[in-house]
């Protein structure tokens, strides 16, 4: 089921998505290196592929925030979605989503052919894809399906990024979203297996790096994309200021500055 990307719809949907994240989350934080990297990649004169891990229902909406904030409006978007879900939510086609059956072997060549045609027709199109092919916990190693690598291997001048996403609770009653973008180095031999290996390594190292920052509660390592990102509650901050104390929590108040010995599995209860 092909997508029908509409810039006007994408703009309205971006506005709605930002309001949704602001309502449901305390903050959306991106590592400080993410901003410059995404902006630089956005100027790339050629197709762009962004790989993201898939642990939550929210994952496909995170790229909407990133694209709206840091990518040029001239870059159109496309992304695969389960065809049965896309039939239920057909309006997503106007955001560039196209439908495939992930459990049908015929979807693999169809996916590659569809995206290649899109890249040939629109030189600065961006493909957002969850190459794991289904939900997977962030603590599990990333294991990719071959579609994204096959597309990259067949696309001259392609630029590939890895987007790691994690969710957690720091200080507020609401959860927070944490993201980190890394660049996938093009292999010297641009074959599908070599692209696959480069993508998988970058996705895993990016996820591990982000997890260490989240566990350490290193707020200085992040920039806030949505939300205030620092306070517990505005009324509480106001009360602290009346008492001559700062309403912004420093790193010592936030918690430990180094990861716990148990690493990605977290501290024991």
ZADO-1210 file (C-alpha; in nm, 4 decimals, padded with zeros to 6 digits):
<atoms>
<atom x="00.0000" y="00.0000" z="00.0000" code="UNK" pos="1"/>
<atom x="00.1888" y="00.3133" z="-00.1183" code="UNK" pos="2"/>
<atom x="00.2217" y="00.6286" z="00.0880" code="UNK" pos="3"/>
<atom x="00.0887" y="00.9658" z="-00.0196" code="UNK" pos="4"/>
<atom x="00.3185" y="01.2159" z="00.1510" code="UNK" pos="5"/>
<atom x="00.1619" y="01.5596" z="00.1977" code="UNK" pos="6"/>
<atom x="00.3820" y="01.8470" z="00.3293" code="UNK" pos="7"/>
<atom x="00.0743" y="02.0288" z="00.4643" code="UNK" pos="8"/>
<atom x="-00.0478" y="01.7217" z="00.6498" code="UNK" pos="9"/>
<atom x="00.3053" y="01.6550" z="00.7811" code="UNK" pos="10"/>
<atom x="00.3205" y="02.0075" z="00.9232" code="UNK" pos="11"/>
<atom x="-00.0135" y="01.9742" z="01.1029" code="UNK" pos="12"/>
<atom x="00.0732" y="01.6237" z="01.2244" code="UNK" pos="13"/>
<atom x="00.4064" y="01.7521" z="01.3609" code="UNK" pos="14"/>
<atom x="00.2214" y="02.0178" z="01.5605" code="UNK" pos="15"/>
<atom x="-00.0186" y="01.7575" z="01.6992" code="UNK" pos="16"/>
<atom x="00.2654" y="01.5149" z="01.7819" code="UNK" pos="17"/>
<atom x="00.4581" y="01.7783" z="01.9735" code="UNK" pos="18"/>
<atom x="00.1514" y="01.8633" z="02.1819" code="UNK" pos="19"/>
<atom x="00.0939" y="01.4923" z="02.2462" code="UNK" pos="20"/>
<atom x="00.4472" y="01.4395" z="02.3773" code="UNK" pos="21"/>
<atom x="00.4222" y="01.7545" z="02.5907" code="UNK" pos="22"/>
<atom x="00.1027" y="01.6170" z="02.7465" code="UNK" pos="23"/>
<atom x="00.2149" y="01.2591" z="02.8051" code="UNK" pos="24"/>
<atom x="00.5828" y="01.3067" z="02.8939" code="UNK" pos="25"/>
<atom x="00.7740" y="01.5312" z="03.1306" code="UNK" pos="26"/>
<atom x="01.0434" y="01.5890" z="02.8668" code="UNK" pos="27"/>
<atom x="01.1969" y="01.4620" z="02.5453" code="UNK" pos="28"/>
<atom x="01.5754" y="01.4817" z="02.5738" code="UNK" pos="29"/>
<atom x="01.8311" y="01.4407" z="02.2928" code="UNK" pos="30"/>
<atom x="02.2022" y="01.3966" z="02.3486" code="UNK" pos="31"/>
<atom x="02.3910" y="01.7193" z="02.2828" code="UNK" pos="32"/>
<atom x="02.5722" y="01.5652" z="01.9835" code="UNK" pos="33"/>
<atom x="02.2430" y="01.4720" z="01.8187" code="UNK" pos="34"/>
<atom x="02.1414" y="01.8237" z="01.7199" code="UNK" pos="35"/>
<atom x="02.4483" y="01.9050" z="01.5090" code="UNK" pos="36"/>
<atom x="02.4627" y="01.5600" z="01.3527" code="UNK" pos="37"/>
<atom x="02.0989" y="01.5600" z="01.2381" code="UNK" pos="38"/>
<atom x="02.1220" y="01.9139" z="01.1054" code="UNK" pos="39"/>
<atom x="02.4382" y="01.8274" z="00.9124" code="UNK" pos="40"/>
<atom x="02.2816" y="01.5107" z="00.7714" code="UNK" pos="41"/>
<atom x="01.9743" y="01.7105" z="00.6713" code="UNK" pos="42"/>
<atom x="02.1849" y="01.9099" z="00.4252" code="UNK" pos="43"/>
<atom x="02.3142" y="01.5927" z="00.2581" code="UNK" pos="44"/>
<atom x="02.2600" y="01.6054" z="-00.1166" code="UNK" pos="45"/>
<atom x="02.1161" y="01.2586" z="-00.1473" code="UNK" pos="46"/>
<atom x="01.8857" y="01.0062" z="00.0192" code="UNK" pos="47"/>
<atom x="01.8859" y="00.9627" z="00.3952" code="UNK" pos="48"/>
<atom x="01.8079" y="00.6451" z="00.5901" code="UNK" pos="49"/>
<atom x="01.7394" y="00.6629" z="00.9647" code="UNK" pos="50"/>
<atom x="01.7341" y="00.3341" z="01.1592" code="UNK" pos="51"/>
<atom x="01.5539" y="00.3278" z="01.4921" code="UNK" pos="52"/>
<atom x="01.5067" y="00.0649" z="01.7577" code="UNK" pos="53"/>
<atom x="01.1509" y="-00.0411" z="01.8362" code="UNK" pos="54"/>
<atom x="01.0552" y="-00.1018" z="02.1989" code="UNK" pos="55"/>
<atom x="00.7402" y="00.1093" z="02.2310" code="UNK" pos="56"/>
<atom x="00.4222" y="00.2276" z="02.0613" code="UNK" pos="57"/>
<atom x="00.5692" y="00.5778" z="02.0738" code="UNK" pos="58"/>
<atom x="00.8770" y="00.5010" z="01.8623" code="UNK" pos="59"/>
<atom x="00.7314" y="00.5926" z="01.5196" code="UNK" pos="60"/>
<atom x="00.6258" y="00.9338" z="01.6547" code="UNK" pos="61"/>
<atom x="00.9735" y="01.0289" z="01.7782" code="UNK" pos="62"/>
<atom x="01.1016" y="01.0844" z="01.4202" code="UNK" pos="63"/>
<atom x="00.8165" y="01.3312" z="01.3675" code="UNK" pos="64"/>
<atom x="00.9613" y="01.5493" z="01.6454" code="UNK" pos="65"/>
<atom x="01.3159" y="01.5194" z="01.5155" code="UNK" pos="66"/>
<atom x="01.2238" y="01.5922" z="01.1553" code="UNK" pos="67"/>
<atom x="01.0111" y="01.8914" z="01.2532" code="UNK" pos="68"/>
<atom x="01.2843" y="02.0389" z="01.4717" code="UNK" pos="69"/>
<atom x="01.6045" y="01.9663" z="01.2834" code="UNK" pos="70"/>
<atom x="01.5491" y="01.8489" z="00.9254" code="UNK" pos="71"/>
<atom x="01.4799" y="02.0850" z="00.6331" code="UNK" pos="72"/>
<atom x="01.1186" y="02.1003" z="00.5199" code="UNK" pos="73"/>
<atom x="01.2340" y="02.0045" z="00.1706" code="UNK" pos="74"/>
<atom x="01.3124" y="01.6503" z="00.2839" code="UNK" pos="75"/>
<atom x="01.0057" y="01.4325" z="00.2299" code="UNK" pos="76"/>
<atom x="00.9500" y="01.1300" z="00.4536" code="UNK" pos="77"/>
<atom x="00.8574" y="00.7669" z="00.4041" code="UNK" pos="78"/>
<atom x="00.8360" y="00.4745" z="00.6445" code="UNK" pos="79"/>
<atom x="00.7041" y="00.1173" z="00.6343" code="UNK" pos="80"/>
<atom x="00.4120" y="00.0133" z="00.8540" code="UNK" pos="81"/>
<atom x="00.2225" y="-00.3107" z="00.9029" code="UNK" pos="82"/>
<atom x="-00.0349" y="-00.3063" z="00.6245" code="UNK" pos="83"/>
<atom x="-00.3215" y="-00.4194" z="00.8478" code="UNK" pos="84"/>
<atom x="-00.2543" y="-00.1317" z="01.0884" code="UNK" pos="85"/>
<atom x="-00.2235" y="00.1133" z="00.7996" code="UNK" pos="86"/>
<atom x="-00.5648" y="00.0041" z="00.6698" code="UNK" pos="87"/>
<atom x="-00.7096" y="00.0974" z="01.0091" code="UNK" pos="88"/>
<atom x="-00.5257" y="00.4300" z="01.0224" code="UNK" pos="89"/>
<atom x="-00.5150" y="00.5221" z="00.6543" code="UNK" pos="90"/>
<atom x="-00.4501" y="00.8901" z="00.7277" code="UNK" pos="91"/>
<atom x="-00.0900" y="00.7928" z="00.8141" code="UNK" pos="92"/>
<atom x="-00.0318" y="00.7472" z="00.4419" code="UNK" pos="93"/>
<atom x="-00.0313" y="01.1254" z="00.4108" code="UNK" pos="94"/>
<atom x="00.2621" y="01.1335" z="00.6519" code="UNK" pos="95"/>
<atom x="00.4543" y="00.9120" z="00.4078" code="UNK" pos="96"/>
<atom x="00.3835" y="00.5721" z="00.5608" code="UNK" pos="97"/>
<atom x="00.3415" y="00.2792" z="00.3244" code="UNK" pos="98"/>
<atom x="00.2050" y="-00.0658" z="00.4050" code="UNK" pos="99"/>
<atom x="00.3847" y="-00.4016" z="00.3973" code="UNK" pos="100"/>
<atom x="00.3263" y="-00.7440" z="00.5496" code="UNK" pos="101"/>
<atom x="00.6373" y="-00.8086" z="00.7631" code="UNK" pos="102"/>
<atom x="00.5634" y="-01.1827" z="00.7772" code="UNK" pos="103"/>
<atom x="00.5341" y="-01.2251" z="00.3993" code="UNK" pos="104"/>
<atom x="00.8624" y="-01.3114" z="00.2254" code="UNK" pos="105"/>
<atom x="00.7445" y="-01.1195" z="-00.0818" code="UNK" pos="106"/>
<atom x="00.7485" y="-00.7959" z="00.1189" code="UNK" pos="107"/>
<atom x="01.1288" y="-00.7887" z="00.1258" code="UNK" pos="108"/>
<atom x="01.1866" y="-00.7292" z="-00.2486" code="UNK" pos="109"/>
<atom x="00.8750" y="-00.5111" z="-00.2638" code="UNK" pos="110"/>
<atom x="01.0102" y="-00.2908" z="00.0184" code="UNK" pos="111"/>
<atom x="01.3481" y="-00.2516" z="-00.1512" code="UNK" pos="112"/>
<atom x="01.1934" y="-00.1757" z="-00.4909" code="UNK" pos="113"/>
<atom x="00.9457" y="00.0773" z="-00.3484" code="UNK" pos="114"/>
<atom x="01.2071" y="00.2745" z="-00.1554" code="UNK" pos="115"/>
<atom x="01.4576" y="00.2668" z="-00.4416" code="UNK" pos="116"/>
<atom x="01.1951" y="00.4108" z="-00.6745" code="UNK" pos="117"/>
<atom x="01.1154" y="00.6773" z="-00.4178" code="UNK" pos="118"/>
<atom x="01.4828" y="00.7690" z="-00.3803" code="UNK" pos="119"/>
<atom x="01.5251" y="00.7935" z="-00.7572" code="UNK" pos="120"/>
<atom x="01.2198" y="01.0150" z="-00.7870" code="UNK" pos="121"/>
<atom x="01.3004" y="01.2360" z="-00.4857" code="UNK" pos="122"/>
<atom x="01.6734" y="01.2794" z="-00.4408" code="UNK" pos="123"/>
<atom x="01.6409" y="01.4129" z="-00.0844" code="UNK" pos="124"/>
<atom x="01.3802" y="01.1745" z="00.0535" code="UNK" pos="125"/>
<atom x="01.4260" y="01.0303" z="00.4022" code="UNK" pos="126"/>
<atom x="01.3430" y="00.6717" z="00.4965" code="UNK" pos="127"/>
<atom x="01.2638" y="00.6087" z="00.8636" code="UNK" pos="128"/>
<atom x="01.2702" y="00.2374" z="00.9402" code="UNK" pos="129"/>
<atom x="01.2687" y="-00.0018" z="01.2380" code="UNK" pos="130"/>
<atom x="01.4895" y="-00.2775" z="01.0928" code="UNK" pos="131"/>
<atom x="01.4268" y="-00.5184" z="01.3809" code="UNK" pos="132"/>
<atom x="01.0904" y="-00.5885" z="01.2201" code="UNK" pos="133"/>
<atom x="00.8983" y="-00.5924" z="01.5495" code="UNK" pos="134"/>
<atom x="00.9038" y="-00.4900" z="01.9146" code="UNK" pos="135"/>
<atom x="01.2242" y="-00.5656" z="02.1068" code="UNK" pos="136"/>
<atom x="01.3392" y="-00.4619" z="02.4531" code="UNK" pos="137"/>
<atom x="01.6177" y="-00.2015" z="02.4569" code="UNK" pos="138"/>
<atom x="01.8224" y="-00.4287" z="02.6838" code="UNK" pos="139"/>
<atom x="01.8384" y="-00.6941" z="02.4130" code="UNK" pos="140"/>
<atom x="02.1047" y="-00.6764" z="02.1392" code="UNK" pos="141"/>
<atom x="01.9727" y="-00.5348" z="01.8117" code="UNK" pos="142"/>
<atom x="01.9184" y="-00.7989" z="01.5444" code="UNK" pos="143"/>
<atom x="01.8246" y="-00.6494" z="01.2090" code="UNK" pos="144"/>
<atom x="01.6329" y="-00.7789" z="00.9134" code="UNK" pos="145"/>
<atom x="01.8159" y="-00.7233" z="00.5809" code="UNK" pos="146"/>
<atom x="01.5825" y="-00.4708" z="00.4134" code="UNK" pos="147"/>
<atom x="01.7572" y="-00.1502" z="00.5218" code="UNK" pos="148"/>
<atom x="02.1009" y="-00.2817" z="00.4283" code="UNK" pos="149"/>
<atom x="01.9765" y="-00.3940" z="00.0866" code="UNK" pos="150"/>
<atom x="01.8356" y="-00.0482" z="00.0187" code="UNK" pos="151"/>
<atom x="02.1607" y="00.1214" z="00.1213" code="UNK" pos="152"/>
<atom x="02.3660" y="-00.1149" z="-00.0926" code="UNK" pos="153"/>
<atom x="02.1596" y="-00.0201" z="-00.3973" code="UNK" pos="154"/>
<atom x="02.1533" y="00.3557" z="-00.3322" code="UNK" pos="155"/>
<atom x="02.4469" y="00.5731" z="-00.4410" code="UNK" pos="156"/>
<atom x="02.5233" y="00.8746" z="-00.2191" code="UNK" pos="157"/>
<atom x="02.3100" y="00.7418" z="00.0650" code="UNK" pos="158"/>
<atom x="02.3661" y="00.8704" z="00.4194" code="UNK" pos="159"/>
<atom x="02.2652" y="00.6465" z="00.7105" code="UNK" pos="160"/>
<atom x="02.1937" y="00.7423" z="01.0721" code="UNK" pos="161"/>
<atom x="02.1083" y="00.5317" z="01.3751" code="UNK" pos="162"/>
<atom x="01.8458" y="00.6625" z="01.6195" code="UNK" pos="163"/>
<atom x="01.8448" y="00.5073" z="01.9676" code="UNK" pos="164"/>
<atom x="01.5333" y="00.5661" z="02.1791" code="UNK" pos="165"/>
<atom x="01.4826" y="00.4868" z="02.5459" code="UNK" pos="166"/>
<atom x="01.2108" y="00.5702" z="02.7988" code="UNK" pos="167"/>
<atom x="01.2548" y="00.6195" z="03.1707" code="UNK" pos="168"/>
<atom x="01.1570" y="00.7976" z="03.4889" code="UNK" pos="169"/>
<atom x="01.3882" y="01.0501" z="03.6508" code="UNK" pos="170"/>
<atom x="01.2238" y="01.3023" z="03.8839" code="UNK" pos="171"/>
<atom x="00.8756" y="01.3717" z="03.7579" code="UNK" pos="172"/>
<atom x="00.5684" y="01.1506" z="03.7884" code="UNK" pos="173"/>
<atom x="00.5613" y="01.1403" z="03.4093" code="UNK" pos="174"/>
<atom x="00.8115" y="00.9403" z="03.2044" code="UNK" pos="175"/>
<atom x="01.0769" y="01.0925" z="02.9818" code="UNK" pos="176"/>
<atom x="01.2000" y="01.0135" z="02.6312" code="UNK" pos="177"/>
<atom x="01.5728" y="00.9955" z="02.5618" code="UNK" pos="178"/>
<atom x="01.7221" y="00.9850" z="02.2122" code="UNK" pos="179"/>
<atom x="02.0697" y="00.9607" z="02.0649" code="UNK" pos="180"/>
<atom x="02.1654" y="00.9776" z="01.6969" code="UNK" pos="181"/>
<atom x="02.4876" y="00.8321" z="01.5572" code="UNK" pos="182"/>
<atom x="02.6232" y="00.8167" z="01.2044" code="UNK" pos="183"/>
<atom x="02.6682" y="00.4796" z="01.0339" code="UNK" pos="184"/>
<atom x="03.0028" y="00.4754" z="00.8555" code="UNK" pos="185"/>
<atom x="02.9680" y="00.3585" z="00.4961" code="UNK" pos="186"/>
<atom x="03.1634" y="00.0349" z="00.4449" code="UNK" pos="187"/>
<atom x="03.4492" y="00.0281" z="00.1942" code="UNK" pos="188"/>
<atom x="03.2660" y="-00.2591" z="00.0263" code="UNK" pos="189"/>
<atom x="02.9070" y="-00.1278" z="-00.0045" code="UNK" pos="190"/>
<atom x="02.7442" y="-00.4699" z="-00.0298" code="UNK" pos="191"/>
<atom x="02.4325" y="-00.5722" z="00.1593" code="UNK" pos="192"/>
<atom x="02.6226" y="-00.7892" z="00.4149" code="UNK" pos="193"/>
<atom x="02.8767" y="-00.5150" z="00.4845" code="UNK" pos="194"/>
<atom x="02.6084" y="-00.2481" z="00.5211" code="UNK" pos="195"/>
<atom x="02.4129" y="-00.4845" z="00.7465" code="UNK" pos="196"/>
<atom x="02.7131" y="-00.5343" z="00.9749" code="UNK" pos="197"/>
<atom x="02.7905" y="-00.1612" z="00.9923" code="UNK" pos="198"/>
<atom x="02.4291" y="-00.0748" z="01.0713" code="UNK" pos="199"/>
<atom x="02.3924" y="-00.3398" z="01.3391" code="UNK" pos="200"/>
<atom x="02.7158" y="-00.2398" z="01.5153" code="UNK" pos="201"/>
<atom x="02.6199" y="00.1293" z="01.5176" code="UNK" pos="202"/>
<atom x="02.2679" y="00.0605" z="01.6433" code="UNK" pos="203"/>
<atom x="02.4024" y="-00.1491" z="01.9311" code="UNK" pos="204"/>
<atom x="02.6789" y="00.0919" z="02.0330" code="UNK" pos="205"/>
<atom x="02.4390" y="00.3868" z="02.0118" code="UNK" pos="206"/>
<atom x="02.1828" y="00.2108" z="02.2288" code="UNK" pos="207"/>
<atom x="02.4468" y="00.1197" z="02.4868" code="UNK" pos="208"/>
<atom x="02.5816" y="00.4752" z="02.4955" code="UNK" pos="209"/>
<atom x="02.2345" y="00.6204" z="02.5486" code="UNK" pos="210"/>
<atom x="02.1561" y="00.3679" z="02.8193" code="UNK" pos="211"/>
<atom x="02.4681" y="00.4620" z="03.0158" code="UNK" pos="212"/>
<atom x="02.3665" y="00.8280" z="03.0113" code="UNK" pos="213"/>
<atom x="02.0102" y="00.7493" z="03.1192" code="UNK" pos="214"/>
<atom x="02.1258" y="00.5252" z="03.4039" code="UNK" pos="215"/>
<atom x="02.3764" y="00.7891" z="03.5175" code="UNK" pos="216"/>
<atom x="02.1100" y="01.0646" z="03.5005" code="UNK" pos="217"/>
<atom x="02.3594" y="01.2847" z="03.3200" code="UNK" pos="218"/>
<atom x="02.1261" y="01.5731" z="03.2419" code="UNK" pos="219"/>
<atom x="02.4167" y="01.7857" z="03.1157" code="UNK" pos="220"/>
<atom x="02.4624" y="01.5354" z="02.8322" code="UNK" pos="221"/>
<atom x="02.1163" y="01.6164" z="02.6944" code="UNK" pos="222"/>
<atom x="01.9356" y="01.9068" z="02.5318" code="UNK" pos="223"/>
<atom x="01.5603" y="01.9344" z="02.5890" code="UNK" pos="224"/>
<atom x="01.3473" y="01.9032" z="02.2769" code="UNK" pos="225"/>
<atom x="01.0067" y="01.9045" z="02.4488" code="UNK" pos="226"/>
<atom x="00.9208" y="02.0093" z="02.8057" code="UNK" pos="227"/>
<atom x="01.1216" y="02.1949" z="03.0684" code="UNK" pos="228"/>
<atom x="01.3528" y="01.9036" z="03.1281" code="UNK" pos="229"/>
<atom x="01.4702" y="02.0139" z="03.4746" code="UNK" pos="230"/>
<atom x="01.2016" y="02.0934" z="03.7302" code="UNK" pos="231"/>
<atom x="00.9956" y="01.8524" z="03.9385" code="UNK" pos="232"/>
<atom x="00.6885" y="02.0754" z="03.9392" code="UNK" pos="233"/>
<atom x="00.6475" y="02.4515" z="03.8733" code="UNK" pos="234"/>
<atom x="00.4626" y="02.5116" z="04.2007" code="UNK" pos="235"/>
<atom x="00.7331" y="02.3274" z="04.3959" code="UNK" pos="236"/>
<atom x="01.0028" y="02.5267" z="04.2156" code="UNK" pos="237"/>
<atom x="00.8210" y="02.8501" z="04.3024" code="UNK" pos="238"/>
<atom x="00.8081" y="02.7446" z="04.6714" code="UNK" pos="239"/>
<atom x="01.1813" y="02.6680" z="04.6694" code="UNK" pos="240"/>
<atom x="01.2582" y="03.0098" z="04.5237" code="UNK" pos="241"/>
<atom x="01.0481" y="03.1770" z="04.7967" code="UNK" pos="242"/>
<atom x="01.2639" y="02.9992" z="05.0525" code="UNK" pos="243"/>
<atom x="01.5784" y="03.1251" z="04.8827" code="UNK" pos="244"/>
<atom x="01.6644" y="02.7960" z="04.7206" code="UNK" pos="245"/>
<atom x="01.7037" y="02.7136" z="04.3543" code="UNK" pos="246"/>
<atom x="01.4114" y="02.5559" z="04.1750" code="UNK" pos="247"/>
<atom x="01.6414" y="02.3854" z="03.9272" code="UNK" pos="248"/>
<atom x="01.7797" y="02.0592" z="04.0569" code="UNK" pos="249"/>
<atom x="02.1539" y="02.0179" z="04.0409" code="UNK" pos="250"/>
<atom x="02.3262" y="01.6941" z="03.9425" code="UNK" pos="251"/>
<atom x="02.3774" y="01.5841" z="04.3030" code="UNK" pos="252"/>
<atom x="02.0047" y="01.6208" z="04.3740" code="UNK" pos="253"/>
<atom x="01.9172" y="01.4329" z="04.0586" code="UNK" pos="254"/>
<atom x="02.0940" y="01.1180" z="04.1635" code="UNK" pos="255"/>
<atom x="02.4171" y="00.9255" z="04.1043" code="UNK" pos="256"/>
<atom x="02.6560" y="01.0595" z="03.8406" code="UNK" pos="257"/>
<atom x="02.7864" y="00.7162" z="03.7464" code="UNK" pos="258"/>
<atom x="02.6072" y="00.4032" z="03.6308" code="UNK" pos="259"/>
<atom x="02.5111" y="00.1403" z="03.8861" code="UNK" pos="260"/>
<atom x="02.7241" y="-00.1780" z="03.8963" code="UNK" pos="261"/>
<atom x="02.4376" y="-00.3711" z="03.7423" code="UNK" pos="262"/>
<atom x="02.4560" y="-00.1571" z="03.4260" code="UNK" pos="263"/>
<atom x="02.1681" y="-00.1867" z="03.1796" code="UNK" pos="264"/>
<atom x="01.9675" y="-00.4186" z="03.4075" code="UNK" pos="265"/>
<atom x="01.9363" y="-00.1478" z="03.6736" code="UNK" pos="266"/>
<atom x="01.9818" y="-00.1549" z="04.0487" code="UNK" pos="267"/>
<atom x="01.8459" y="-00.4336" z="04.2656" code="UNK" pos="268"/>
<atom x="01.5357" y="-00.3644" z="04.4715" code="UNK" pos="269"/>
</atoms>
